[in-house]
Amino acid sequence: MIAITGGTIYTMTGEVIENGSILIKNGKIAEVNRIPIVPSVDMQVIDASGAWVMPGLIEAHCHVGITEEKKGMEGDDCNETVNPITPTLRAIDAINSMDAAFDDAVRAGITSAMIGPGSANVVGGQFAFVKMKGRRIDDLIVLAPAAMKIAFGENPKVNYSGQGKSPSTRMAIASMLREELFYAKQYKAKKDSYQKNAKQGETFEEDYQYESWLPVLEGKIPLKAHVHRVDDIYTAIRIAKEFGLAMTLDHCSEGHLIAKELAKEGFPAIVGPDLASRSKIEVQNMAFKTAGVLHAAGVEVAIMTDHPVSLIQSLPICAGLAAKAGLGIEEGLRAITINAARICNVSDRVGSIEVGKDADIAIFTGNPMEVFTKTLYTIIDGRIVYRDACTKV
C-alpha cells in the first residue's frame, strides 16, 4: 500500500487538488482525497510536497522496442517490406521490452504507450497498447490488438516502386486498401451467416488473414492511418467512411490547413513528430502549431514522438512546444494523458487520476512540459519503477 501526500494533484478530469493525497492498493487508485492521509504502519508514504502529481504520461504512437536504438538491422523489426498487405503482423511478437528506450520513457514519467509496425506497407499490422516496465511483453499488455496500421503517401510508394511493383502511386495505395477491406467485409458476412444459420455437421473454413480484420470491422479497434499530406488525410477519411470504420489520423502534419473540415468528420488526430527534420516532401508544412489549430477547431488531439524519429523521453517537451505554439498548457497536458488514453481506447484504465483506475502516476518537480522539470517518481500498477536519486523515500 502506497500513500502519496502533499503536492498538487492534476487529476486530468478538470479537477486540481492542492495538498491532497492518493491511496494506492493492489495496483489500483483506491482513494483520492482533498486532505493528507494519516499514515499507518503498513503504508509506504511518498511526500510530494511542492511537486506536481499527475497520471502517468502516455505515448500514443511509437515504435519502442520494435526499432531498437544502436542495433541497426538486427534490432529493426518495424517494417516487413516484401508484401504491401500484412494485417496478420502483431506488434507483440516484435517488441523487445529490454530496449533501453523503455527505461528512458519511465525516467520521463511515461507509463504506457501505443506501439506498432511502421508505415512501409499499405497495411502494416496490429498495434498494441502496453505498460513501460517489465521483462515479458505478455505481462505488459493493456490492449492487443489495439489498432490496425494503414499507411498512405510516400512511404509505401518509395518502398514498393523501388521493387518494381505496386503500389507506386497514391491511387494504387487506396485501391489495394479498398480491395483488402472489400474481401474482409465479404469474409465477415459469410462467417456471420454461417454462425447464424449453420446446420449440424457444417463447417466454416477460417481465413487467417481476414480474421485479423474482424476487430476492425466489428468496431472494436480503429484503423491507425499514417497520413501527412492533405490529400492523403482526405483519402483515409473517404475509405474509412465507405466501410464505416473508426480511425485515428496519425501525424496529420497538414491538418492545420483543413482543421474545420476535420472537425466535421469527427476523427481524432495524433500529431507529430514535430521535433524532427522535414526529411521528405510530404512533411514540408509540419509545425508545432498543428495541434493547437486542430484543437481550436474541435478535433480531439494527442501528441506523439513516433520514437525513434523523436526520442520517446522528449514527449512532454513536444507537448510543451505545441502548448507554446497555441495548444495551451491545459490541453498540452491532456494531449499526453487523458486525450491520448481516450483516442487509444484505454481511458477506462489510464490517463487520469480516478478511483478504480490503474495506479499509473508520475510525480514531477513542476510542469513536465518545461525542460528543467525533473521526474521524482514513476509508478506503474502501484509499483515504484523509478525514483530520482535525490529523493528521500
C-alpha positions as CSV (number, residue, x, y, z in Angstrom):
1,M,0.0,0.0,0.0
2,I,1.4,3.4,-1.0
3,A,0.2,6.9,0.1
4,I,1.1,10.0,-1.9
5,T,0.6,13.0,0.2
6,G,1.0,16.7,-0.3
7,G,1.7,18.3,-3.7
8,T,-0.7,19.4,-6.3
9,I,-2.8,16.6,-7.9
10,Y,-3.7,17.2,-11.5
11,T,-6.4,14.6,-12.0
12,M,-6.9,15.5,-15.7
13,T,-10.6,15.3,-15.1
14,G,-10.8,19.0,-14.7
15,E,-10.1,19.0,-11.0
16,V,-6.9,20.2,-9.4
17,I,-6.4,19.3,-5.8
18,E,-3.9,21.3,-3.6
19,N,-2.2,19.5,-0.8
20,G,-4.3,16.4,-1.4
21,S,-3.5,12.7,-1.1
22,I,-3.8,9.4,-3.1
23,L,-4.0,5.9,-1.7
24,I,-2.9,3.0,-3.8
25,K,-3.9,-0.6,-3.1
26,N,-3.4,-3.7,-5.1
27,G,-2.1,-1.7,-8.1
28,K,-5.2,0.5,-8.3
29,I,-6.1,4.0,-7.1
30,A,-8.2,3.4,-4.0
31,E,-8.7,6.9,-2.8
32,V,-8.2,10.5,-4.0
33,N,-8.6,12.9,-1.1
34,R,-8.5,16.7,-0.5
35,I,-6.6,16.3,2.7
36,P,-3.4,14.5,3.6
37,I,-3.6,10.8,4.6
38,V,-2.8,9.8,8.1
39,P,-0.1,7.1,7.6
40,S,-0.3,3.6,9.1
41,V,2.4,1.2,9.8
42,D,1.8,-0.9,6.7
43,M,1.8,2.1,4.4
44,Q,4.7,3.5,2.3
45,V,4.4,7.2,2.2
46,I,5.6,9.5,-0.6
47,D,5.9,13.1,0.4
48,A,5.1,15.1,-2.7
49,S,5.1,18.5,-1.1
50,G,5.8,21.2,-3.7
51,A,5.5,18.7,-6.6
52,W,3.1,18.0,-9.4
53,V,1.3,14.7,-9.1
54,M,-0.1,13.5,-12.4
55,P,-1.4,10.4,-14.2
56,G,1.4,8.7,-16.0
57,L,2.1,10.2,-19.4
58,I,1.0,8.3,-22.5
59,E,2.8,7.9,-25.8
60,A,0.0,7.5,-28.4
61,H,2.2,6.3,-31.4
62,C,5.7,4.9,-31.4
63,H,8.0,2.0,-32.3
64,V,9.7,1.5,-29.0
65,G,11.2,-2.0,-28.8
66,I,10.5,-2.7,-32.4
67,T,13.0,-0.3,-33.8
68,E,15.7,-0.6,-31.1
69,E,18.4,2.1,-30.7
70,K,22.0,1.4,-31.8
71,K,21.3,-2.1,-33.1
72,G,21.0,-1.5,-36.8
73,M,19.3,-4.1,-38.9
74,E,19.5,-6.7,-36.1
75,G,17.2,-4.6,-33.9
76,D,14.9,-3.2,-36.6
77,D,11.7,-5.2,-36.9
78,C,9.5,-2.3,-37.8
79,N,8.6,-3.0,-41.4
80,E,8.1,-6.2,-43.4
81,T,8.9,-4.7,-46.7
82,V,8.2,-7.6,-49.1
83,N,4.4,-7.6,-49.1
84,P,2.3,-4.4,-49.0
85,I,-0.7,-6.1,-47.3
86,T,0.3,-7.6,-43.9
87,P,-2.7,-7.4,-41.5
88,T,-1.6,-10.5,-39.6
89,L,1.6,-9.0,-38.2
90,R,1.3,-8.4,-34.4
91,A,3.4,-5.8,-32.6
92,I,3.6,-8.0,-29.5
93,D,5.8,-10.5,-31.5
94,A,8.5,-7.9,-32.1
95,I,8.5,-5.6,-29.1
96,N,11.7,-6.1,-27.1
97,S,10.8,-4.8,-23.6
98,M,14.5,-4.8,-22.8
99,D,15.1,-2.0,-25.2
100,A,16.8,1.0,-23.4
101,A,14.0,3.3,-24.6
102,F,11.6,1.7,-22.1
103,D,13.8,2.9,-19.2
104,D,14.1,6.3,-20.9
105,A,10.4,6.5,-21.0
106,V,9.9,5.6,-17.4
107,R,12.5,8.2,-16.3
108,A,10.4,10.8,-18.2
109,G,7.2,9.8,-16.3
110,I,5.8,7.9,-19.3
111,T,4.0,4.8,-18.1
112,S,2.3,3.4,-21.2
113,A,2.5,3.6,-25.0
114,M,0.8,2.5,-28.2
115,I,3.5,0.5,-30.1
116,G,3.2,-1.0,-33.6
117,P,4.6,-1.6,-37.1
118,G,5.9,1.2,-39.3
119,S,4.5,2.7,-42.5
120,A,6.2,1.0,-45.3
121,N,3.2,-1.2,-46.1
122,V,-0.3,-0.2,-47.1
123,V,-1.5,-2.4,-44.3
124,G,1.2,-2.8,-41.7
125,G,-0.3,-4.9,-38.9
126,Q,-1.6,-4.7,-35.4
127,F,-0.6,-2.2,-32.7
128,A,-0.6,-2.9,-29.0
129,F,-1.1,-0.7,-26.0
130,V,1.4,-1.6,-23.3
131,K,2.9,-0.6,-20.0
132,M,6.5,0.5,-19.9
133,K,8.2,-1.6,-17.3
134,G,8.7,-5.3,-17.3
135,R,10.7,-8.1,-18.9
136,R,7.9,-10.1,-20.6
137,I,5.7,-8.3,-23.1
138,D,2.8,-10.6,-22.4
139,D,2.7,-9.1,-18.8
140,L,2.7,-5.5,-20.1
141,I,-0.3,-5.7,-22.5
142,V,-3.3,-3.5,-21.7
143,L,-4.9,-3.9,-25.1
144,A,-3.9,-6.1,-28.1
145,P,-4.7,-5.7,-30.8
146,A,-5.3,-2.1,-30.2
147,A,-5.4,-0.7,-33.8
148,M,-4.7,-1.8,-37.4
149,K,-1.9,0.2,-39.1
150,I,-2.5,1.6,-42.6
151,A,-0.3,4.0,-44.5
152,F,-0.8,6.5,-47.3
153,G,1.7,8.6,-49.3
154,E,5.4,8.5,-49.7
155,N,6.4,5.6,-47.6
156,P,4.6,2.8,-49.4
157,K,5.3,4.4,-52.7
158,V,9.0,4.7,-52.1
159,N,9.3,1.1,-50.8
160,Y,7.4,-0.7,-53.5
161,S,8.1,1.4,-56.6
162,G,11.7,0.6,-55.8
163,Q,10.9,-3.0,-56.1
164,G,9.1,-2.6,-59.4
165,K,5.7,-3.5,-58.1
166,S,2.5,-1.9,-56.7
167,P,1.9,0.4,-55.1
168,S,3.9,3.1,-56.9
169,T,1.1,5.7,-56.8
170,R,-1.4,7.0,-54.3
171,M,-4.2,5.6,-56.5
172,A,-2.7,2.1,-56.1
173,I,-2.4,2.5,-52.3
174,A,-6.1,3.4,-52.0
175,S,-7.1,0.7,-54.4
176,M,-5.2,-2.0,-52.6
177,L,-6.6,-1.0,-49.2
178,R,-10.2,-0.9,-50.6
179,E,-9.7,-4.4,-52.2
180,E,-8.4,-5.8,-48.9
181,L,-11.3,-4.3,-46.9
182,F,-13.8,-5.4,-49.6
183,Y,-12.8,-9.1,-49.3
184,A,-12.5,-8.8,-45.5
185,K,-16.1,-7.5,-45.3
186,Q,-17.3,-10.3,-47.6
187,Y,-15.5,-12.8,-45.3
188,K,-17.1,-11.4,-42.3
189,A,-20.6,-11.6,-43.9
190,K,-20.0,-15.2,-44.8
191,K,-18.8,-16.1,-41.3
192,D,-21.7,-14.2,-39.7
193,S,-24.2,-16.1,-41.9
194,Y,-22.6,-19.4,-41.1
195,Q,-22.8,-18.7,-37.4
196,K,-26.4,-17.7,-37.6
197,N,-27.6,-20.4,-40.0
198,A,-25.2,-23.4,-39.8
199,K,-26.7,-26.8,-39.7
200,Q,-25.3,-29.6,-37.7
201,G,-22.2,-31.1,-39.3
202,E,-21.4,-28.0,-41.4
203,T,-18.0,-26.4,-41.0
204,F,-16.6,-23.0,-41.9
205,E,-13.1,-22.6,-43.2
206,E,-11.4,-19.7,-41.4
207,D,-9.0,-17.4,-43.3
208,Y,-6.2,-16.2,-41.0
209,Q,-5.6,-13.0,-43.0
210,Y,-9.3,-11.9,-42.9
211,E,-9.7,-13.0,-39.3
212,S,-7.2,-10.2,-38.4
213,W,-9.7,-7.7,-39.8
214,L,-12.7,-8.7,-37.7
215,P,-11.9,-6.5,-34.7
216,V,-11.8,-3.5,-37.1
217,L,-15.0,-4.4,-39.0
218,E,-16.8,-5.0,-35.7
219,G,-15.8,-1.6,-34.4
220,K,-13.7,-2.9,-31.6
221,I,-10.4,-1.2,-32.7
222,P,-9.7,1.6,-35.2
223,L,-7.7,2.0,-38.3
224,K,-4.4,3.8,-37.4
225,A,-3.8,5.9,-40.5
226,H,-0.3,7.2,-41.3
227,V,-1.2,10.4,-43.1
228,H,0.8,13.6,-43.5
229,R,-0.5,15.5,-46.6
230,V,-4.0,17.0,-47.0
231,D,-4.9,14.7,-50.0
232,D,-3.8,11.6,-48.0
233,I,-5.8,12.7,-45.0
234,Y,-8.9,13.0,-47.2
235,T,-8.3,9.7,-48.9
236,A,-8.1,7.9,-45.5
237,I,-11.3,9.6,-44.4
238,R,-13.0,8.7,-47.7
239,I,-12.2,5.0,-47.3
240,A,-13.0,4.8,-43.6
241,K,-16.4,6.3,-44.3
242,E,-17.0,4.0,-47.2
243,F,-16.6,1.0,-44.9
244,G,-18.0,2.6,-41.7
245,L,-14.8,2.2,-39.7
246,A,-13.3,4.0,-36.8
247,M,-9.9,5.6,-37.4
248,T,-7.2,7.8,-35.9
249,L,-5.3,10.3,-38.1
250,D,-1.7,9.8,-37.1
251,H,0.9,12.5,-37.9
252,C,-1.8,14.7,-39.6
253,S,1.1,17.1,-40.5
254,E,-1.1,19.3,-42.7
255,G,-4.2,19.0,-40.5
256,H,-4.0,22.7,-39.6
257,L,-4.7,23.6,-43.3
258,I,-8.1,21.8,-43.1
259,A,-8.9,21.9,-39.4
260,K,-12.6,22.9,-39.7
261,E,-13.2,20.1,-42.3
262,L,-11.6,17.6,-40.0
263,A,-13.6,18.7,-37.0
264,K,-16.8,18.0,-39.1
265,E,-15.6,14.5,-39.9
266,G,-15.0,13.6,-36.2
267,F,-11.8,11.6,-36.4
268,P,-9.2,12.3,-33.7
269,A,-5.7,13.3,-34.5
270,I,-2.4,12.0,-33.0
271,V,0.0,14.8,-34.0
272,G,3.8,14.6,-34.5
273,P,6.7,14.0,-34.5
274,D,7.2,17.8,-34.9
275,L,10.6,17.6,-33.1
276,A,12.2,16.2,-36.2
277,S,13.5,17.4,-39.5
278,R,11.3,18.0,-42.6
279,S,13.0,15.0,-44.2
280,K,10.6,14.4,-47.0
281,I,8.3,16.4,-49.3
282,E,5.0,15.4,-47.5
283,V,6.1,16.9,-44.2
284,Q,7.1,20.3,-45.6
285,N,4.3,22.0,-43.7
286,M,4.9,20.2,-40.4
287,A,4.7,22.6,-37.5
288,F,4.1,22.7,-33.7
289,K,1.0,24.9,-34.3
290,T,-0.9,22.0,-35.9
291,A,-2.2,20.5,-32.6
292,G,-3.4,23.9,-31.4
293,V,-5.2,24.8,-34.6
294,L,-6.9,21.3,-34.7
295,H,-8.0,21.6,-31.0
296,A,-9.4,25.1,-31.6
297,A,-11.5,23.8,-34.4
298,G,-12.9,21.0,-32.2
299,V,-10.6,18.0,-33.1
300,E,-9.6,15.8,-30.2
301,V,-5.8,15.8,-30.2
302,A,-2.9,13.7,-28.7
303,I,0.8,14.3,-29.1
304,M,3.3,11.6,-30.3
305,T,7.1,11.3,-30.7
306,D,7.0,8.4,-33.2
307,H,10.1,7.1,-31.4
308,P,12.8,6.7,-32.6
309,V,12.0,9.6,-35.1
310,S,11.9,11.8,-32.0
311,L,13.1,10.1,-28.8
312,I,10.3,9.0,-26.5
313,Q,11.7,10.9,-23.5
314,S,11.0,14.1,-25.4
315,L,7.2,13.5,-25.3
316,P,6.4,16.1,-22.6
317,I,8.7,18.6,-24.3
318,C,6.9,18.1,-27.6
319,A,3.7,18.7,-25.8
320,G,5.2,21.9,-24.3
321,L,6.3,23.2,-27.7
322,A,2.8,22.5,-29.0
323,A,1.4,24.4,-26.0
324,K,3.6,27.3,-26.7
325,A,2.5,27.3,-30.4
326,G,-1.2,27.7,-29.5
327,L,-2.4,24.4,-27.9
328,G,-2.2,25.9,-24.4
329,I,-0.9,24.4,-21.1
330,E,-4.0,22.5,-20.0
331,E,-4.6,21.0,-23.4
332,G,-0.9,20.2,-23.8
333,L,-1.1,18.1,-20.6
334,R,-4.3,16.5,-21.8
335,A,-2.7,15.6,-25.1
336,I,-0.2,13.3,-23.3
337,T,-2.7,11.9,-20.7
338,I,-6.4,11.7,-20.9
339,N,-6.8,12.6,-24.6
340,A,-4.2,10.0,-25.5
341,A,-6.0,7.4,-23.4
342,R,-9.4,8.1,-25.0
343,I,-8.0,8.0,-28.5
344,C,-6.3,4.7,-27.8
345,N,-9.5,3.3,-26.2
346,V,-7.9,2.7,-22.8
347,S,-9.3,5.6,-20.7
348,D,-11.1,3.1,-18.5
349,R,-7.7,2.2,-17.1
350,V,-5.3,5.0,-17.6
351,G,-5.0,8.7,-18.4
352,S,-6.4,10.3,-15.3
353,I,-6.3,10.1,-11.5
354,E,-9.6,8.5,-10.5
355,V,-10.6,5.8,-8.1
356,G,-10.5,2.4,-9.7
357,K,-8.1,3.2,-12.4
358,D,-4.6,1.6,-12.7
359,A,-2.2,3.3,-10.3
360,D,0.0,4.7,-13.1
361,I,1.3,8.0,-11.6
362,A,4.2,10.4,-12.2
363,I,5.4,13.0,-9.7
364,F,7.4,15.9,-11.1
365,T,9.2,18.9,-9.6
366,G,6.9,21.1,-11.8
367,N,5.2,21.2,-15.1
368,P,6.6,18.2,-17.1
369,M,6.3,20.2,-20.3
370,E,9.1,22.5,-19.1
371,V,12.7,21.4,-19.9
372,F,14.2,21.8,-16.5
373,T,11.5,19.8,-14.7
374,K,12.6,16.6,-13.2
375,T,10.7,13.3,-12.7
376,L,10.8,12.4,-9.0
377,Y,8.8,9.2,-9.1
378,T,7.2,7.0,-11.7
379,I,4.6,4.5,-10.5
380,I,3.1,1.7,-12.7
381,D,0.4,-0.6,-11.5
382,G,1.1,0.6,-8.0
383,R,4.8,-0.2,-8.1
384,I,7.5,2.4,-7.9
385,V,9.6,1.7,-11.0
386,Y,11.7,4.9,-11.0
387,R,12.8,7.2,-8.2
388,D,15.1,10.2,-8.6
389,A,18.4,9.7,-6.7
390,C,17.9,12.9,-4.7
391,T,14.5,11.8,-3.3
392,K,14.4,10.7,0.3
393,V,11.8,7.8,0.1
